Amino acid sequence: MTTNIQTTTAGERADILATLSKQRYFLRFTVRDLTDAQAAQRTTVSELCLGGLIKHVGEVESTWVDFMLRGPVAMAQASEDWQSEPEADGWLARFRMLPGETLAGLLDEYEQVARRTDEIVATMADLDDAHPLPEAPWFEKGARWSARRVLLHIATETAQHAGHADIIRESLDGSKSMG
């Protein structure tokens, strides 16, 4: 997932784009050569599966980029979902491949999210633009996050989930993505 934006952007923005690209690569590399059934398989006590991780990371990135542009209103639905019941159509569905979802489709959606993020990073007027975080028990009260901090959070979250994916993949078939 290399974009021309990375070659035309300099300084801090180029560093952010390179970091995001590297972490996305590790996550995508983890699902190489898998079938849909393998991508949907849980291999640990966790609810996580590889396809579900791809879906989750894409949704999270998209939501945080919307937050950068629109503020806390962009996260209203996500906050409601997390407070709902976990089963059925609740928040656990975000970590699973649902009937009709394919790994190729999830990877394509993730590619589109990444492309949009990269374009916004390259063209956003000011990475210091900040919004208050929404009211939620998992956010610091009264905190404001700049676009820069959001992008660092996206990179961190992607890296964390790439590590989860590596463990799941190794449990699935012994393949390793890192190390």
Secondary structure per residue as TSV (DSSP state, phi and psi in degrees):
chain	resnum	aa	ss	phi	psi
A	1	M	-	360.0	73.3
A	2	T	-	-105.3	133.2
A	3	T	-	-114.8	155.3
A	4	N	H	-66.5	-21.6
A	5	I	H	-57.8	-38.6
A	6	Q	H	-62.9	-32.9
A	7	T	H	-84.0	-15.5
A	8	T	H	-105.7	-0.1
A	9	T	-	-108.9	141.1
A	10	A	-	-123.2	170.1
A	11	G	H	65.1	-141.9
A	12	E	H	-55.8	-42.8
A	13	R	H	-63.8	-40.0
A	14	A	H	-62.9	-39.7
A	15	D	H	-64.1	-42.7
A	16	I	H	-62.7	-46.7
A	17	L	H	-62.6	-39.9
A	18	A	H	-65.7	-40.5
A	19	T	H	-65.0	-46.4
A	20	L	H	-60.5	-44.0
A	21	S	H	-61.2	-43.2
A	22	K	H	-63.7	-44.9
A	23	Q	H	-68.0	-39.4
A	24	R	H	-62.1	-40.9
A	25	Y	H	-57.6	-49.3
A	26	F	H	-58.8	-42.0
A	27	L	H	-64.6	-46.8
A	28	R	H	-65.9	-38.3
A	29	F	H	-61.0	-32.3
A	30	T	H	-62.3	-28.4
A	31	V	T	-98.8	13.0
A	32	R	T	-58.4	139.3
A	33	D	T	62.7	21.7
A	34	L	-	-94.1	150.4
A	35	T	-	-83.2	167.2
A	36	D	H	-60.8	-39.6
A	37	A	H	-63.9	-42.0
A	38	Q	H	-65.4	-40.8
A	39	A	H	-66.0	-25.1
A	40	A	H	-90.9	-9.3
A	41	Q	-	-78.0	133.2
A	42	R	B	-84.9	130.5
A	43	T	-	-117.2	-0.8
A	44	T	S	-133.7	179.9
A	45	V	S	-69.8	-14.8
A	46	S	S	-69.2	160.0
A	47	E	S	-77.6	-7.2
A	48	L	-	-74.0	142.3
A	49	C	B	-133.2	164.5
A	50	L	H	-64.2	-45.0
A	51	G	H	-63.3	-39.0
A	52	G	H	-64.2	-35.9
A	53	L	H	-66.0	-42.2
A	54	I	H	-59.0	-46.7
A	55	K	H	-61.3	-48.5
A	56	H	H	-60.6	-47.9
A	57	V	H	-63.3	-39.0
A	58	G	H	-64.0	-43.8
A	59	E	H	-64.8	-42.4
A	60	V	H	-64.4	-45.7
A	61	E	H	-60.1	-45.7
A	62	S	H	-60.9	-43.6
A	63	T	H	-64.1	-43.5
A	64	W	H	-67.4	-36.3
A	65	V	H	-66.2	-40.1
A	66	D	H	-60.1	-38.9
A	67	F	H	-60.4	-42.6
A	68	M	H	-58.1	-35.5
A	69	L	H	-88.7	-36.3
A	70	R	H	-119.9	-7.5
A	71	G	G	84.4	-163.7
A	72	P	G	-62.0	-23.0
A	73	V	G	-59.9	-28.7
A	74	A	G	-66.5	-19.2
A	75	M	G	-104.8	4.5
A	76	A	H	-58.6	-47.1
A	77	Q	H	-65.9	-41.3
A	78	A	H	-62.1	-41.0
A	79	S	H	-64.2	-42.0
A	80	E	H	-62.9	-42.5
A	81	D	H	-61.2	-43.2
A	82	W	H	-67.4	-23.2
A	83	Q	H	-90.2	-5.0
A	84	S	S	-81.6	177.1
A	85	E	-	-65.9	141.2
A	86	P	S	-72.2	-30.7
A	87	E	S	-79.6	179.4
A	88	A	T	54.7	-118.4
A	89	D	T	-91.1	11.0
A	90	G	S	-72.5	-163.0
A	91	W	G	-67.4	-20.9
A	92	L	G	-65.8	-25.0
A	93	A	G	-61.1	-23.2
A	94	R	G	-70.9	-15.2
A	95	F	G	-108.6	8.3
A	96	R	S	-124.7	157.0
A	97	M	-	-88.1	125.3
A	98	L	-	-93.0	161.3
A	99	P	T	-52.4	133.7
A	100	G	T	92.5	-16.3
A	101	E	-	-84.1	142.4
A	102	T	-	-122.3	155.3
A	103	L	H	-61.5	-43.3
A	104	A	H	-60.1	-41.4
A	105	G	H	-65.5	-41.5
A	106	L	H	-66.3	-39.7
A	107	L	H	-65.5	-37.9
A	108	D	H	-64.7	-43.4
A	109	E	H	-62.3	-41.2
A	110	Y	H	-63.6	-40.6
A	111	E	H	-59.8	-42.7
A	112	Q	H	-65.1	-41.4
A	113	V	H	-61.3	-46.6
A	114	A	H	-61.8	-43.0
A	115	R	H	-61.2	-43.3
A	116	R	H	-63.4	-46.0
A	117	T	H	-58.2	-47.4
A	118	D	H	-60.5	-41.1
A	119	E	H	-64.3	-40.2
A	120	I	H	-68.4	-41.7
A	121	V	H	-58.7	-42.7
A	122	A	H	-70.8	-28.0
A	123	T	H	-113.7	-9.2
A	124	M	-	-60.5	136.5
A	125	A	S	-61.0	-43.3
A	126	D	-	-151.5	119.7
A	127	L	T	-71.2	-7.7
A	128	D	T	-84.0	-9.3
A	129	D	-	-54.8	130.3
A	130	A	E	-132.7	154.8
A	131	H	E	-134.7	152.9
A	132	P	E	-71.1	142.5
A	133	L	-	-69.8	148.4
A	134	P	-	-67.3	159.8
A	135	E	S	-69.0	119.5
A	136	A	-	-163.5	147.6
A	137	P	T	-62.6	-20.9
A	138	W	T	-92.9	-0.9
A	139	F	S	-109.2	145.3
A	140	E	-	-64.4	130.4
A	141	K	T	-60.9	132.5
A	142	G	T	75.3	5.0
A	143	A	-	-74.9	149.3
A	144	R	E	-122.6	136.8
A	145	W	E	-116.2	132.4
A	146	S	E	-78.2	165.3
A	147	A	H	-58.1	-38.7
A	148	R	H	-59.1	-47.2
A	149	R	H	-65.3	-38.2
A	150	V	H	-61.2	-44.0
A	151	L	H	-65.1	-38.3
A	152	L	H	-64.2	-38.1
A	153	H	H	-64.4	-42.6
A	154	I	H	-60.4	-45.6
A	155	A	H	-62.1	-41.8
A	156	T	H	-64.7	-46.0
A	157	E	H	-63.1	-41.3
A	158	T	H	-63.2	-43.6
A	159	A	H	-63.5	-42.6
A	160	Q	H	-61.0	-45.3
A	161	H	H	-73.2	-26.7
A	162	A	H	-63.5	-37.1
A	163	G	H	-65.7	-42.7
A	164	H	H	-59.1	-44.4
A	165	A	H	-62.0	-37.7
A	166	D	H	-62.1	-42.1
A	167	I	H	-64.8	-44.6
A	168	I	H	-62.5	-43.8
A	169	R	H	-64.6	-42.7
A	170	E	H	-62.8	-37.2
A	171	S	H	-68.5	-30.4
A	172	L	H	-71.5	-52.2
A	173	D	H	-145.6	11.5
A	174	G	S	85.6	-8.2
A	175	S	-	-71.9	146.5
A	176	K	-	-122.1	146.0
A	177	S	S	-101.8	-32.2
A	178	M	-	-127.7	147.8
A	179	G	-	77.3	360.0
